[in-house]
Every structure is written in C-alpha cells, then in structure tokens.
Amino acid sequence: MQAAQRLDELRRRWAPELYSELDSALLYNRKLWTIFAAEMGNDASELPLQLRNNIASIAVFVFKRSLELLAKPAAEPIAALVDINRNIAAGLLAAPSAAAAPPATAAEIA
C-alpha cells in the first residue's frame, strides 16, 4: 500500500517541480513490481500458470507506464498505477482470510 499511497499523494498535488519525488516513488514501485515479476517466472510457484501470466502482464504494463511517466511526467497517468497497486493489495489482504476459513457445507450455501 505504501507504493500506492506515495503515488496517489503525488498525483493529487502534482506540479512539475515534484519530478524528483515522482522519480523516487516510481523507483520504489518498480522495485515492488520487479519482485512480483520475478516470482511469476518461478516454476516452483504454487500459483496457476494463467494467474502468473496475468500478473506478469500487469508488471509489464507497470514498467511501461513508469517509463512513460519519467519521459513525460503528468498527474493523470499516475492514477492507473495507483489503482493497480490498490487492487493487488486488496486481493492479497483478502486472500489469507478466505484461505483460513473452513469450506462451506452444502447446507450453508443453500
């Protein structure tokens, strides 16, 4: 969530003189996504191949958008990175509780 918060703060108060802060926030975000991308290439991962491919594709988008922002800084393109990070974080935060819950019985579902 820290990456999303840093980027969103910059997006909300965007001004050209914040370029160095943007560079730092994008670097932090790229480091995070480099970890995700590397893990998706790990054949020992327990994640389904399609999910790993989808996350790797998102990582490629994040890297491209980051380079675009470094070349042409602007507030609007930052929003996509914020949304992606928040959605991934929400999914990761929800996953452990869903996995820890006992499976529902047929009677509970009906």
C-alpha positions in Angstrom: 0.0 0.0 0.0 2.9 2.3 0.6 3.7 2.5 -3.2 0.1 3.4 -4.0 -0.1 6.0 -1.2 3.1 7.7 -2.4 2.0 7.8 -6.0 -1.5 8.9 -5.1 -0.2 11.8 -3.0 1.9 13.0 -5.9 -1.0 12.6 -8.3 -3.2 14.8 -6.0 -0.7 17.6 -5.5 1.0 17.3 -8.9 3.3 20.1 -10.1 6.3 19.9 -12.4 8.7 20.7 -9.6 7.7 17.4 -7.9 9.6 15.4 -10.6 12.3 14.2 -8.2 9.7 12.9 -5.8 7.9 11.2 -8.7 11.2 9.6 -9.8 11.7 8.2 -6.3 8.1 6.9 -6.0 8.3 5.3 -9.4 11.6 3.6 -8.5 10.0 2.2 -5.3 7.0 1.0 -7.3 9.2 -0.6 -9.9 11.2 -2.5 -7.3 8.0 -3.8 -5.9 6.8 -5.0 -9.3 10.2 -6.4 -10.1 9.7 -8.8 -7.2 6.2 -9.7 -8.4 7.5 -10.3 -12.0 10.4 -12.4 -10.8 8.2 -14.6 -8.7 5.8 -15.1 -11.6 8.7 -16.6 -13.6 9.4 -19.1 -10.8 8.3 -22.5 -12.0 8.1 -23.7 -8.3 5.3 -21.2 -7.7 2.1 -22.7 -6.5 0.0 -20.1 -8.4 -1.8 -21.3 -11.5 0.1 -20.6 -14.8 -2.7 -18.3 -16.1 -2.7 -16.2 -12.9 1.1 -15.9 -13.1 0.9 -14.8 -16.7 -1.7 -12.2 -15.9 0.3 -10.8 -13.1 3.4 -10.8 -15.3 1.4 -8.8 -17.9 0.4 -6.3 -15.3 4.0 -5.9 -14.3 5.0 -5.2 -17.9 2.2 -2.5 -18.1 3.5 -1.0 -14.8 7.1 -0.9 -16.2 5.9 0.8 -19.4 3.7 3.3 -17.6 6.6 4.1 -15.3 8.9 4.8 -18.2 6.2 7.0 -19.9 5.9 9.0 -16.7 9.6 9.5 -16.5 9.7 10.7 -20.1 6.5 12.9 -19.8 5.5 13.5 -16.2 1.8 14.2 -15.6 -0.8 13.6 -12.9 -3.4 11.6 -14.9 -1.3 8.6 -15.9 -0.3 8.0 -12.3 -3.9 7.1 -11.5 -3.6 3.7 -13.3 -0.6 2.7 -11.2 -2.4 3.7 -8.0 -5.5 1.7 -9.0 -3.4 -1.4 -9.9 -1.4 -1.3 -6.7 -4.5 -0.9 -4.5 -6.4 -3.7 -6.3 -3.5 -6.1 -6.0 -3.0 -5.1 -2.3 -6.7 -5.6 -1.6 -6.6 -9.0 -3.2 -3.5 -10.0 -1.2 -5.1 -8.8 2.0 -8.3 -10.7 1.4 -6.6 -14.0 0.3 -5.4 -15.1 3.7 -8.7 -14.8 5.5 -10.5 -16.6 2.6 -7.9 -19.4 2.7 -8.2 -19.7 6.5 -12.0 -20.0 6.5 -13.3 -23.6 6.6 -15.0 -24.7 3.4 -18.8 -24.1 3.3 -21.1 -27.0 3.5 -23.9 -27.6 1.1 -26.4 -26.7 3.8 -24.6 -23.3 4.4 -24.6 -22.5 0.7 -28.3 -23.3 0.2 
